[in-house]
Amino acid sequence: MITGTSEFTANEASSVTRVPLKQVHRIIDAGLLAGRVETRKGSRVIVGSGLVGLRVAYLTADTLTLEARRRVVGRVIRQIAVEPVREQAVTVDVGPIAQDVETGLDLLAKAKAIVVSDKGILSGTPCIAGTRIPVHDLADMLSNGDAPAAILTAYPQLSSELLDLAAAYAQAYPRRGRPPLAKHRKSAPKSSRTLRLDDLPPAP
């Protein structure tokens, strides 16, 4: 549930609204969320109805000019009731967009609920509750192209829903201190593929 005091980091907002992170920052930089962006500890956060405004700004990028989008988003984030907004010949049906954002919020809440960080388990690495499976490793497998069925075969204690929640969590809360992917990766990406003994290199 979005409230007037709810605050979301750029990564959280991207996860909830399905707006690419680069676009989140571009929309903020363009001033389209005026009055709904604040700074907390050096980072920008989107407040309250700014999430719906963010989604509207993204969806209208190819339909309205920058100034028209600014007017539409301004009305969206100021209005109390979720009502359609008209701009020239374009009508933006805000209701379904707001509902879509609420669905994203619900998904993020569920993702946070299935992840635990315990100093006694892998030194506090975020893991799927009840397991020692790092949530970011699962997200890496999915982003690297591993089929969900293959991952579930490797980790039978998981489910398709848990994989979806792991991906949502990793998007909202990236691995801390992780360098850019191109510079970071020197070996093959994590995979759920099972290696046979014959596949391993001979011992020196």
Secondary structure, DSSP 8 states (H G I E B T S, - for coil): ---TT-EEEHHHHHHHHT--HHHHHHHHHTTTTTTSEEEETTEEEEETTHHHHHHHHHHTTTTS-HHHHHHHHHHHHH-SS---EEETTEEE-HHHHHHHHHHHHHHHHHHHHTEE--TTTGGG--EETTS--BHHHHHHHHHTT--HHHHHHH-TT--HHHHHHHHHHHHHS--TT---HHHH--S---------GGGS----
